[in-house]
Amino acid sequence: MEVNLVQIESLVALVHSEIEQYRDNNATLHPYDIAEQLLELRELSTEEYVKIIKKIPHDLFAEVLSEFPDYVQEETADLLSVKKLADIASKMDTDDAATLIHNISEEHEEISQNILETFDDEDKELLEQLIAYEEDEAGSYMQTELFSAKLTENIGVAIKRLKQLKESGEVDNIWHVHLVDIKNKYIGSIGLEDLIIFEHDLTFKDIPIEKHKTYHANHKSDIKDVVDMVTNYNLTSVPVVDNFNRLIGRITSDDIYDIIQETATEQIFNLAGVNDSAEQEEDMFEIGKTRAIWLGLNLITAIAASLVIGIFDSTIESLVALAVLMPIVASMGGNAGTQTLTVTVRQMALGDIEGEDAIKTIKKEVVLALINGSIFAIVIGVIAYFWFNIPLLGVVIALSMVINLIGAGFFGSVIPLILQKAGVDPAIGSTVLLTTVTDVVGFFSFLGLATLILI
């Protein structure tokens, strides 16, 4: 209890200090760090957490709130007034404001609407458009704050305009000037580092076309395609256009990094049979329910493996050594399959397996499984021989090891490929199916060979 009090006092003092420094234009911590301190304080003392978030200047809290998880953003509707939330949202980038309002609407639809109503018609329409995008569409991640210029504009005048926009806080994290024609149709982008080498009395029309970067995304594009574009071409931001090629926003690299992290987390959770969205909930019942569904499915598959064992019950009764060695066969197959499955799913997520690459992947995994299976078959065969002094028992488990590891390599690569063809996320169902296959193949081959050779 004393440790918690010390921690609470320390966190409160730290955040208070940062608030004062921010007011004096001398902030030392990044909004992310403040968000982390507040989240820790929230876990230790809800009362102190609520007190302090009500004191944070709205400009600062707008940046901090953008770093909070979705469920913490959602609960702010219970802690702050609509007026405060609306003022905070107005100081956010449009993509962050849209995310906040969307998160609040999950449980507080009326409050989210009240927040929207405080914006002028133009901003309200813009936010509603951003919120209306599907989660996997590029438009849902874009912000409308950007720096654009007409081809006929003078470079020096444009740079002065950028300076004014920066000083007024209307734009930040600007790396490019996006060029448009008189109808706002996107032409290309010029990096600021390239822009400074041109004479200020020139117009953008005078810049050679080869200096234009034309990578862009349609607002309805799959966000995964945008992530690939950023990572493949080392982009810092991606201009977003509508169906008429009009420039409407941009997606910045910080959002791309968040998407990459979320995707990786989702894959890891799914491979373990855990729902990543549910794990962010604080409701233990919701977390337990989603885990229970997968555990129930695992129970069904485990019964299938047990039925295979039941077929050979007389064989096991006649030679107890089989019961001792069975887990080794199943465990080796399961681990080998998991290795193959993890590599295959990850390569699929990165787009490294397409078309004919699938056949190459299957062949490679089967060959690797054959090599490893042969090595460990000899090892376990010798161990089984000396352990039970039954020469043919060593032969049986060695052959079974080879069969099961080849099966693990084959199905570990085939299952996710088949699921993807069927339109199912391979990270979600692969593990359960693979576990069943390796157990069934392992038990059936081991006990079947034992019945033919030993009994």
N, C-alpha and C positions, 0 to 999 in steps of 0.2 A: 504493500500500500504506500509506504514511504517512497519507494523508488518511483512509483507512478506519479506521486505528487511532485517529486523533483523533476521528472520528465515533463510534466504538464507545465510547471512554472518556467522551465527552460524554453519550451516551445513557444509559450505565450510571449515571453520576453523577446525571443528571437524575431517573431513575426511583428510584434509591436515596434521593435527597433527598425525593421525593414520598412514598415509603414511610414515612420518618421523620416527615414532617409529618402524614401520615395517622394514625400512631400517637399523635401529640400533639394529635389533633383539630384540625389546622390545615392541612388539605389545600388546595392552591391550583389544582390541575388537575382538569378534568372527567375521568371514566373514559374518555371517548372519546379525549381527548388522550393519556392514558397508553397506551391501546391502539395509537394511531398510532405513538408512540415505540417501543413494543415490537415492532410489526410491522416497523418500519425496522431495529431491532436484529436481529431474526430474519433479515432478508435479509443483513445484514453479518456476523453471527457467531452461528451456531446454539448454540455452546457458551455464550456469555455470555447469550444469550436464555434458555436452559434454566436456567442458574444463577439468574437473577434472578426467573423466574416461580415458582421453588420457594421464594423468600424473601418473596414478596408475601403480606400477610395475607389470609386467605380471604375476609373481608368485602369487601375492596377488589377482590380478583381476581374475585369473583363479578360485580361491576359491569363490570370491564374485559373479562372473558371474553364477556359479553353483546354487546360491541361488535366482537368478532372475526368474520371471515368464517367460513362453515360449515366449510371445509376445514381452517382453523387450529384450530377447536374440535375437529374430528375427531381431529387428531393429538395432542391433549393426552392421549389414552388411552395413547400410547406414552411420554409424558414424566412423567406423574404417577401416583401410586398410586390404586387404587380408593377407598381411605379418604379421600384428599385430595379427589378429584373428587366424591365423595358429599357431603363436608362443604361444598364450594364450591357444589354444586347446591342443597343445602338452604338456602343463604343467598340464592338467586336468587328472583325472581318466578316463579310457576309456569309461565308461558308460556316464559320464558327457560330454565328448568330442563328443561322438556320438549323444547325445541329442542336443547339441549346433548346430552341423552341420545339423542335421535333421530339427531343428527349422528354421535355416537360409534358408534351401532349400525350405521351404514353399512358400516364395516369391522371393528368389534369388537363383535359381537352379545353375546358372553359377558360382556365388561366392562360393557356398558350394562345387562345384566340384573343383574349384581352390584351396580351402583350403585343400581338400583331396589330391590334387596332390603334395602338399608340403611335405607330409609324405613319408617315405620310403615304398617300396612295401609291406613289411610285416605288418607294422602298418596300411597302407591304406586298405589292404585286411581285416584286423581285424575290422576296423571301419565300412567298408562297410557291413560286416557280421552283426555287431550289429545294424546298421541302417535298415537292411533288415528284421529284426524280426517284427512280428505283435505287435501291442501295448499291447495285452493281453498275450503275450508269455513271459516266464521267461527270455529268452535270451536277451530281450530288456532292462532289468533292471540290468543285471550282469556287473561286472567289471572284467577285466582279471588279474588285479594286485592281487596276492595272495601269500601265503607262503606255498610251498609244499616240500615234501621230499620223497625220496625212502625208502623202508623198511630197506634196508641194510646200510643206512647212519648213521653215528655216531651222537648221540644226541648233544654232545658238539660242533661238527663241524657245525651242522645245526643251533644251537643257535648263533654261531659266524657269520654265513652267514646271519641270520636274522638281527643281529646288523648292519652289513654292508649295507644291503638293506634299513634299517631304516635311517641310517646316510646319505645315498645317495638320500633319498626321493623317492625311487622306490616303496615302500609300506607304507601304514599307516592303522591305525585301524585294527591291526592284533590281533585276539583272538585265532586262531587255527593254527596248522600245519596240512595240508591236505596230507594224505599218499597215494602214488600211487605206482604201480609196474613199472617194466622196460618199459612197453608199455604205461605208463601214465594213466592206468586205475585206477579209484578211489577205494580205499579200506576203508578208514575211516578218521576221524579227531580226533586230540588230543588237548584239551584245553591247553593253555600255562600255566595256573595255575596248571594243572595236570603234565605238562611236567617237571616243575622245581623240582619235588620231586624225579625224577629218576636220577640215576648216569649218569654223562655226558660221561662216557666211554662205555655206553651201546649203542646198535643200536635200531632203532624204532621197529625192529622185536622182541626185548626182552620185549616190553611193552605188558602186558596182554590184550587179545582181548576184555575183558569187559570194558576196558578204552576207546575203540574206539566208537566214535559217528558216526553213519552211515546215519543220515538224509541228504538227498540230493534231488535235483530236476533235471529233464530232461530239456534241454534248450527249448523244445517245450511245456512244461507244462503250464497250465493256471496259471497266476500270482496269482489268488485268492487262488489256492491250496497252493502256496508257503506262502502266507500271513497266511493261516490257520495253516500251519506247524510251522511257527515262533511263532505265538501267543499261539498255543496249547502246544508247547514243550519248550517255553521260550528260543528260540535260538537267538544268536547274529548275526549269518550269516548262509547262506545256500550254500554249494558247488553246482555248476551247472555242469552237465555232458552232453556229446553229445549222440547220438543214439548208440554209441559203448562203452558207460560208461567211456569215457575218460574225465578227469577233464579239463574244459575249462574256468572256472571262478567262481565267487561267488556273491551272493546278500547279501548286508549288511543291518543291522537293520534300518539304517537311511532311506534307500530307502523304506523299508517295512512301516515305519511310514508315509512317504509321500503318499504311495499308500492308506493306511488306511484313511488318512485325505482326500485325493482326492475322494475316494469312498463315504465317509460320506457326503462330500459337494455335490457330484453329486446326491445322493439320496435325500437330502434336497431340492435341486433346482428342481429335477424332480417331487417331490411330489407337488411342487408349480407351476408346469407347466412352468419351466424356464430351458433353456439350459445352463448347466454350462460352456461349451466351449465358447458359444457366449458371456456370461457375462464377460469373460476375455478380450474380444475385446474392443478397444477404439472407434470403429466406432459406433456412436449412431444408425445409420440406421440398422446395422446388429443386434444389441441388440433389437431394436424395432421390427424388422421383425420376429425374433424368438418368441418374446413374443406375437406378434399379431396373429401368427398361433394358439397358445393355446387359446388366447382370442376368436378367431373366432370359435374354436371348442366349447368353453364354451357357446358362444352365441347360437349355434345350440341346445345344450342340454337344455339351459334355455328356448328356444322356445318350446321344448318338454314338459317341466313342465307347461308352460303357456297354452298349448293346453289342458292339463288335467283340468286346472282351467276353461278354456272356456267351457268345457262340463257341468260344474255345474254353469254357469253364472246366471241362474234363481234362483238357490238355494241361491246364495250370495246376489242377489237383494232382496230376500224376508227376509233375516236376515243379516243385516249389521255387526253384531257381529262376524260372520264367517270371514269376511275380516280382522277384527282386530286381531283375534286369529291365523289365518293361518301362519303368519311368525314364531310364537312360535314353532309350530309343525315342520316346515321345518328346523328351526335353531337347535333345539334339535337333530333332526335326523342327520343333517349334522355334528354337533360337535361329537356326539357319533360315527358316522361312521369314522370320521377322527382319533379319538382315536384308534379304532380297526385297521384301515388301517395302521397307523404309527407303531403300535406295531408289526403287522403281517409282514410288509415289512422289518422292522429292524431284526426280528427274522429269516426271510428267508435269509437275507444278511449274517447273522452270521452262517447260516447252522443249526439253531436250529429246523427248521420245515422240516421234510423229511418223506415221506411215511405215516405211520399211525398217525404221529404227526399232520398231516393236519386235520384229523377228530377230534382229541382231541382239536385242536385250535378252530375249528368252534364251537364245543359244548361249550367250555369254554366261547367264546365271546357271544354266544346266551344266555347262562345262565346269564352272567353278564348284558347283555342288558335287559333281562327279569326283573332282580332284580331292576336295575336302572330305567327301564321303569315303573315298578309298583310304586316305590317311588315317582317319579316325576309326574306320572299320578294322584296320589291322591292330590299332591300339586297343580297342575294346574287345576284339577277338582274343588277343593274347591275355588281357586281364581276366576275361570270363573263363578262359581255359585254366589259368592258375588258381582262380578263385574257387571254382567248383570241380576242377579236375575232370571235366567232360569235354574232350576235344571237339566233338560236333556242335556243342553248345556255342563255342567260339565262332564256328563257321556260320551258324544260324544268325547270331546277333550281328556279325560282320556284314553278311548279305543284307540283312534288314536295315542296317545303318546306311548302306549305299543306296538302297531303294528309297528310303525315307528322305534322305538328304537331296536326292535327285528330284523327288516329288516336291520337296519344299522349295527348291530352286525354281522348278517349273511353275508350280501354282502360285508361288510368291510373286512372280512376274506376270503371269497370265490373269490372275483374278482382278487386280486393279485395272488392267487393260480392258477386260471384258466389262467391268462396271462402268468405266468411262464411255465405252461404246454404247452402253445401255442408258447413258445419261445420268448415271448415279455418281456422286462424288466418291472416288476410289478410296479416299482417306477414311470414309465413314464405315463402310461395311467389310472392308478387306480383312481386317484383323480377325473378326469373328469367323468368317468363312475359312480363312487360312488355318486357324487353330483347329477347327474341325477336320479339315483335310489332312493335316500332318498327324493328328492323333489317330484318325481312322487308318491312314496308310501305314503309319508306324506300327500300331497294334496288329493290324491285319497281316502285314508282311512278317512280323516277328512271330506271332502265334501260329500263323499259317505255315510258315517254314518249319517251325518247331514240331507241328503236327505231322508234316510230311517226312521230316528227317529223323526226329528224335523219338517219336511215339510209335 
